[in-house]
Amino acid sequence: MTKRILQPAGWAAPRGYANGVAASGRQVFVAGQIGWNERCEFDSDDLIDQVRQTLLNIRAVLAEAGAGPEHIVRMTWYVVDKREYLVRGRDVGQAYRDVLGRDYGVAMSAVQVSALMEDRAKVEIEVTAVVPDQG
C-alpha cells in the first residue's frame, strides 16, 4: 500500500491525527464498533475501558481482511460526552497507542452525539483501511 499524509504547506501539524491521507490498494470498511466484548456484553462503563475494547474490536475485524492498524487511513469517533473525552484525552491516546501503535497518519473526525444505539456505549468508532493489492 502506498500511504501519503496530506499536510498543506504552512499549516500547523495536527497532534494525534492527519489532516488527510492518500492511499491506494484494497479498501476495507469497518462498521461502527463499540466497547463490548465478543459476546456483545459490556465489561465496563468506563470510557477508557470502552475505547480500549472498541479498538481491540476494530483490530479483530481488520485481521479478518488480512489488515492491521498500519492500514487504517480514516477513523470517525462518535462520543456521547465531549467533556469526558477531552478531559481524559491522555488516557484515550494511551489506549490508542497500546492497541493500534503510534501511527497517527490517520484522517480522524470526532463527533459528540446525544446517544448511541446501545445505551451503555460511550464511544463508537468507524474505520476505513487500505490494504496493499496482492498481485
VOPAGU-2260 file (C-alpha; in pm, 1 decimal, decimal comma):
REM VOPAGU-2260
SITE   aa  ch    i         X         Y         Z
SITE  MET   A    0       0,0       0,0       0,0
SITE  THR   A    1     111,4     347,9     -65,8
SITE  LYS   A    2       2,1     588,1     202,6
SITE  ARG   A    3      82,1     956,9     184,6
SITE  ILE   A    4      -2,1    1207,3     455,1
SITE  LEU   A    5    -161,3    1525,4     320,1
SITE  GLN   A    6     -29,6    1829,5     504,9
SITE  PRO   A    7     -78,7    2164,4     332,3
SITE  ALA   A    8     226,4    2391,4     339,1
SITE  GLY   A    9     214,0    2645,5     618,4
SITE  TRP   A   10     -46,8    2459,9     825,4
SITE  ALA   A   11      31,9    2371,5    1184,3
SITE  ALA   A   12      87,2    1998,4    1222,7
SITE  PRO   A   13    -208,9    1826,7    1392,0
SITE  ARG   A   14    -147,1    1623,3    1706,7
SITE  GLY   A   15    -264,3    1262,4    1704,3
SITE  TYR   A   16    -410,4    1256,2    1352,9
SITE  ALA   A   17    -350,4    1365,5     993,3
SITE  ASN   A   18    -543,1    1632,3     802,4
SITE  GLY   A   19    -569,8    1391,4     511,4
SITE  VAL   A   20    -434,0    1064,7     373,9
SITE  ALA   A   21    -397,9     945,9      15,9
SITE  ALA   A   22    -369,9     567,9     -25,9
SITE  SER   A   23    -402,9     303,0    -291,9
SITE  GLY   A   24    -492,7     -64,8    -254,6
SITE  ARG   A   25    -789,9    -278,8    -146,1
SITE  GLN   A   26   -1033,3     -84,2      71,1
SITE  VAL   A   27   -1167,2    -232,7     393,2
SITE  PHE   A   28   -1462,9     -69,6     568,8
SITE  VAL   A   29   -1520,2    -149,0     936,0
SITE  ALA   A   30   -1868,8     -79,4    1069,1
SITE  GLY   A   31   -1903,1     125,2    1383,2
SITE  GLN   A   32   -1760,7     -74,5    1671,2
SITE  ILE   A   33   -1841,7     -15,8    2036,9
SITE  GLY   A   34   -1681,4    -115,9    2364,4
SITE  TRP   A   35   -1841,6    -450,1    2422,2
SITE  ASN   A   36   -1675,7    -790,3    2405,8
SITE  GLU   A   37   -1718,4   -1072,7    2154,8
SITE  ARG   A   38   -2039,1   -1184,2    2333,8
SITE  CYS   A   39   -2191,2    -834,8    2286,9
SITE  GLU   A   40   -2161,3    -769,8    2660,8
SITE  PHE   A   41   -2009,1    -466,0    2828,5
SITE  ASP   A   42   -1736,4    -543,8    3079,7
SITE  SER   A   43   -1713,6    -180,6    3192,6
SITE  ASP   A   44   -1893,4     152,9    3182,5
SITE  ASP   A   45   -1563,0     342,8    3197,3
SITE  LEU   A   46   -1486,8     547,2    2883,9
SITE  ILE   A   47   -1123,1     438,2    2858,7
SITE  ASP   A   48   -1208,1      71,2    2905,1
SITE  GLN   A   49   -1466,7     105,8    2629,2
SITE  VAL   A   50   -1221,9     289,8    2399,6
SITE  ARG   A   51    -966,4      11,6    2450,0
SITE  GLN   A   52   -1223,4    -262,3    2379,4
SITE  THR   A   53   -1357,1     -73,7    2077,4
SITE  LEU   A   54   -1006,2     -50,1    1931,8
SITE  LEU   A   55    -947,7    -420,6    2002,2
SITE  ASN   A   56   -1273,1    -497,0    1818,5
SITE  ILE   A   57   -1155,4    -288,3    1522,7
SITE  ARG   A   58    -824,1    -470,7    1518,4
SITE  ALA   A   59   -1005,5    -806,7    1517,8
SITE  VAL   A   60   -1230,5    -707,2    1225,2
SITE  LEU   A   61    -931,6    -575,6    1029,9
SITE  ALA   A   62    -749,7    -905,1    1085,0
SITE  GLU   A   63   -1036,0   -1084,3     907,3
SITE  ALA   A   64    -939,7    -886,2     595,4
SITE  GLY   A   65    -568,5    -952,6     637,5
SITE  ALA   A   66    -524,0    -596,1     758,4
SITE  GLY   A   67    -375,2    -436,5    1065,1
SITE  PRO   A   68    -363,8     -99,1    1235,6
SITE  GLU   A   69     -95,9      18,6     992,2
SITE  HIS   A   70    -354,0       1,7     712,2
SITE  ILE   A   71    -602,2     241,2     877,2
SITE  VAL   A   72    -644,7     562,7     679,0
SITE  ARG   A   73    -964,2     707,0     831,6
SITE  MET   A   74   -1146,3     690,8    1164,3
SITE  THR   A   75   -1466,3     854,5    1281,9
SITE  TRP   A   76   -1520,5     864,0    1656,6
SITE  TYR   A   77   -1869,0     916,8    1799,6
SITE  VAL   A   78   -1872,3    1001,9    2170,0
SITE  VAL   A   79   -2166,5    1071,8    2398,1
SITE  ASP   A   80   -1973,4    1302,9    2632,2
SITE  LYS   A   81   -1737,9    1551,8    2468,1
SITE  ARG   A   82   -1617,7    1686,0    2803,1
SITE  GLU   A   83   -1520,4    1342,8    2935,6
SITE  TYR   A   84   -1344,1    1263,9    2607,6
SITE  LEU   A   85   -1143,6    1588,1    2625,6
SITE  VAL   A   86   -1063,7    1562,9    2997,0
SITE  ARG   A   87    -943,4    1204,3    2953,3
SITE  GLY   A   88    -760,3    1273,2    2627,7
SITE  ARG   A   89    -424,6    1146,0    2753,5
SITE  ASP   A   90    -583,4     816,5    2855,8
SITE  VAL   A   91    -763,2     792,3    2521,6
SITE  GLY   A   92    -428,3     845,3    2348,2
SITE  GLN   A   93    -260,6     582,0    2563,6
SITE  ALA   A   94    -532,1     327,0    2483,7
SITE  TYR   A   95    -488,7     408,3    2113,6
SITE  ARG   A   96    -110,3     357,3    2132,5
SITE  ASP   A   97    -147,4      37,0    2336,0
SITE  VAL   A   98    -386,2    -121,5    2086,0
SITE  LEU   A   99    -305,3      37,2    1748,2
SITE  GLY   A  100      50,9     163,1    1791,9
SITE  ARG   A  101     196,0     504,3    1722,8
SITE  ASP   A  102      83,2     554,6    1362,4
SITE  TYR   A  103    -106,2     882,2    1364,4
SITE  GLY   A  104    -113,1     904,7     984,0
SITE  VAL   A  105    -487,3     861,4    1001,2
SITE  ALA   A  106    -752,3    1114,4     897,1
SITE  MET   A  107    -977,0    1139,9    1202,2
SITE  SER   A  108   -1300,4    1306,9    1298,0
SITE  ALA   A  109   -1463,0    1310,5    1640,1
SITE  VAL   A  110   -1827,3    1398,2    1691,6
SITE  GLN   A  111   -2040,2    1427,1    2003,0
SITE  VAL   A  112   -2375,5    1253,9    1968,1
SITE  SER   A  113   -2671,9    1256,0    2203,3
SITE  ALA   A  114   -2676,8     876,8    2227,3
SITE  LEU   A  115   -2560,8     557,6    2061,3
SITE  MET   A  116   -2782,6     264,3    1971,9
SITE  GLU   A  117   -2658,9      61,3    2269,5
SITE  ASP   A  118   -2748,1     252,7    2585,8
SITE  ARG   A  119   -2429,2     163,9    2775,1
SITE  ALA   A  120   -2198,2     254,4    2485,7
SITE  LYS   A  121   -1990,1     567,3    2540,7
SITE  VAL   A  122   -1796,6     553,1    2212,9
SITE  GLU   A  123   -1840,1     413,2    1863,9
SITE  ILE   A  124   -1566,2     415,7    1600,3
SITE  GLU   A  125   -1583,7     355,2    1224,1
SITE  VAL   A  126   -1268,4     275,1    1026,8
SITE  THR   A  127   -1155,7     268,1     667,0
SITE  ALA   A  128    -834,7      81,8     589,1
SITE  VAL   A  129    -641,8      30,3     266,6
SITE  VAL   A  130    -452,1    -295,5     222,3
SITE  PRO   A  131    -184,9    -345,9     -43,9
SITE  ASP   A  132    -314,8    -515,4    -358,4
SITE  GLN   A  133    -189,3    -870,7    -380,2
SITE  GLY   A  134     -57,6    -901,5    -729,3
